[in-house]
Amino acid sequence: MHERNETPLERADRNFGELLQELRVTQTGVQFLFAFLLTLAFTPRFPSLDTTQRATYVTTLLLTVIAAALFTAPAAVHRMLFQLGAKRQIVRVSSRLAACGMGALVLALSGSVLLVVDVTVGRAGGIAAGAGTFCVCAGLWGVMPWLMRRELLRRDD
């Protein structure tokens, strides 16, 4: 690993700043998704959704709420532990919260695509589009970084 000339506290401060930048990007997407989902229930076509579509809608809405809660939790953790010398713990916990938020978000995005394509094209198309969305997000957010990390660690050894 390539070390920087910084103290552990400076590293924690930098890591927290980088994490907050990442959370700003993801939180905006979650807010748009949540707003979209909230408005769906008040559209004229919503009452015509079948039981599966309604279950997909409610599940996706709740996953979006969970993602939003996980992505905003680091701010609450930081606020509650502010000036207690816990920055390294804040960074560690916040990073885990963000990772869990990404997991909830991939499911929420997949469910949203499943619902919209199901309503517009049909169930089989919805399932295929939702599964495709899941695979793309899981690949870009999970598999690709894992492969990059593995390669970097192997190169540093």
Secondary structure, DSSP 8 states (H G I E B T S, - for coil): ----S--HHHHHHHHHHHHHHHHHHHHHHHHHHHHHHHHHTTSTTGGG--HHHHHHHHHHHHHHHHHHHHHHHHHHHHHHHTTTT-HHHHHHHHHHHHHHHHHHHHHHHHHHHHHHHHHHT-HHHHHHHHHHHHHHHHIIIIIHHHHHHHHHHHHH-
